[in-house]
Amino acid sequence: MKHILRHLYYGFLNESERYVKALRETEEYRQMTACYKKFAATFTDGQRELYQEFDAATVAYFDLEQERVYSNGFKTGVWLTFEFMDFQLRNDNS
């Protein structure tokens, strides 16, 4: 792919969305959805509101965690590339 930085900048590459779409076809996703529907059916109005607050906070934290994991993985990939290229950090003191 040409101009990868441009595609990243404008949001044309969004690995998290591509990843999630594939997972929604799994048995695990269908089971999770079925369990949630049963669970949510037992809520009172107050419990539903409280759970929605909890869910929003959980999603925000999970997004933050995934961002960190992605960033760390990218850094590891860059360092692997440097190692494969036999890259040496320049030491101006030598």
Secondary structure per residue as TSV (DSSP state, phi and psi in degrees):
chain	resnum	aa	ss	phi	psi
A	1	M	-	360.0	131.0
A	2	K	-	-87.2	152.4
A	3	H	-	60.3	47.2
A	4	I	H	-59.8	-37.7
A	5	L	H	-63.7	-38.5
A	6	R	H	-63.6	-43.1
A	7	H	H	-64.9	-39.9
A	8	L	H	-65.1	-44.8
A	9	Y	H	-60.8	-44.8
A	10	Y	T	-85.3	1.6
A	11	G	T	80.0	18.0
A	12	F	-	-72.9	-22.1
A	13	L	-	-108.3	112.5
A	14	N	-	-134.8	88.7
A	15	E	H	-62.7	-32.3
A	16	S	H	-65.6	-37.3
A	17	E	H	-69.6	-41.3
A	18	R	H	-63.5	-40.7
A	19	Y	H	-62.8	-45.9
A	20	V	H	-66.6	-39.8
A	21	K	H	-57.9	-41.5
A	22	A	H	-68.0	-36.3
A	23	L	H	-68.9	-25.2
A	24	R	T	-69.5	-7.1
A	25	E	T	-95.9	2.9
A	26	T	S	-89.9	160.1
A	27	E	H	-64.9	-35.7
A	28	E	H	-61.3	-40.8
A	29	Y	H	-66.2	-43.6
A	30	R	H	-62.9	-39.8
A	31	Q	H	-66.2	-42.6
A	32	M	H	-61.3	-43.6
A	33	T	H	-64.2	-43.0
A	34	A	H	-63.9	-42.1
A	35	C	H	-64.7	-40.9
A	36	Y	H	-62.6	-42.5
A	37	K	H	-61.1	-42.1
A	38	K	H	-64.6	-44.0
A	39	F	H	-62.8	-48.0
A	40	A	H	-65.1	-28.5
A	41	A	T	-66.1	-18.6
A	42	T	T	-90.6	-4.7
A	43	F	-	-76.2	142.8
A	44	T	-	-82.1	173.0
A	45	D	H	-60.1	-42.0
A	46	G	H	-65.2	-40.6
A	47	Q	H	-65.6	-38.8
A	48	R	H	-62.8	-43.3
A	49	E	H	-64.3	-44.7
A	50	L	H	-63.0	-42.4
A	51	Y	H	-64.6	-38.3
A	52	Q	H	-63.0	-38.6
A	53	E	H	-63.7	-46.3
A	54	F	H	-60.0	-44.8
A	55	D	H	-62.6	-42.8
A	56	A	H	-62.7	-42.2
A	57	A	H	-66.6	-39.4
A	58	T	H	-64.4	-43.5
A	59	V	H	-63.7	-41.8
A	60	A	H	-61.4	-44.1
A	61	Y	H	-65.3	-44.5
A	62	F	H	-60.0	-40.9
A	63	D	H	-60.8	-42.8
A	64	L	H	-62.6	-43.5
A	65	E	H	-63.4	-44.5
A	66	Q	H	-64.9	-36.6
A	67	E	H	-60.8	-43.2
A	68	R	H	-65.4	-42.9
A	69	V	H	-62.0	-43.8
A	70	Y	H	-62.4	-45.4
A	71	S	H	-62.4	-45.0
A	72	N	H	-63.7	-40.1
A	73	G	H	-64.1	-39.6
A	74	F	H	-63.9	-44.5
A	75	K	H	-59.7	-42.5
A	76	T	H	-61.5	-42.2
A	77	G	H	-61.5	-40.6
A	78	V	H	-64.3	-45.1
A	79	W	H	-64.7	-36.0
A	80	L	H	-62.9	-40.8
A	81	T	H	-61.0	-45.6
A	82	F	H	-59.0	-41.9
A	83	E	H	-65.8	-42.0
A	84	F	H	-63.7	-30.5
A	85	M	T	-85.3	0.8
A	86	D	T	57.4	44.1
A	87	F	-	-73.0	135.0
A	88	Q	-	-121.4	131.1
A	89	L	-	-68.4	136.6
A	90	R	-	-80.2	130.8
A	91	N	-	-109.5	107.7
A	92	D	T	-70.1	-12.5
A	93	N	T	-84.2	-5.9
A	94	S	-	-104.6	360.0
